[in-house]
Amino acid sequence: MNPSMMKGVLIGGIAMVVLGASGVTYQQLTKPKFAQVVTSKEVFETVVTPREHCQDVQVTKQAPVKDERRIAGTAIGAVAGGLIGSQIGGGKGKTLATIGGAAAGGYAGNQVQKNMQQKDVVTTTERQCKTVQEKSQKLVGYNVTYRLDGKEGTVRTSFKPGDTLPVKEGKVDTTPPAEAAKS
C-alpha cells in the first residue's frame, strides 16, 4: 500500500470516528429532558374501616311477677263475690248465691290481677352497640397523560405533577421529586 493511500485511510478513519462521536453527542444533546404534562387526574381508593357505634336506649319490660298464680286476686275476688252473693235470696238460694258469687268473684279477681300484672312494666336504660362500616376516600396517586417526542402516553405517579415530568434514558421518570433529589 502506498503512503498516500495509507494517509487517506488513516484520515478517513479518523473522520469516521469524529463524525460518529459527534452524532452520538448530538443525539444525547437533542434527547428531551422533560415530557410535557397534558392532563393529571386524581385517583382515589375507597377505604372501609369498621367502627363500633354505641347508644343508650330506653327498654321497657314487664316487671317481675311475685304472685304467678294470682292467688291474692282470686282470694279477694272470691271473698267479695261471696259477700255480694250472700245478700241475695234466702235459705238454699242464699247458699247457692254465696257459692256462685264466690266462684264468679274469684275468677274476676284472678283476671283483674292478671291485667294489672301485664300493665306493670319497668323501664331501664341499656347500652346497645353495633359495628358500622365507615367509608372514606384515600388519594393513591395521579393518572398523568404526557407528551414526549410528539407521542402521548400515560403513567401513574404518587405525587401531583407540575407542567412537566423528567425524562431519563428516553423514558418518563415517575420518582417523586424529593426522592429524585436524594439520588
Summary of the structure (lengths in Angstrom):
residues: 183
radius of gyration: 50.4
end to end distance: 54.6
largest distance: 170.7
contacts: 436
relative contact order: 0.19
helix: 43%
strand: 39%
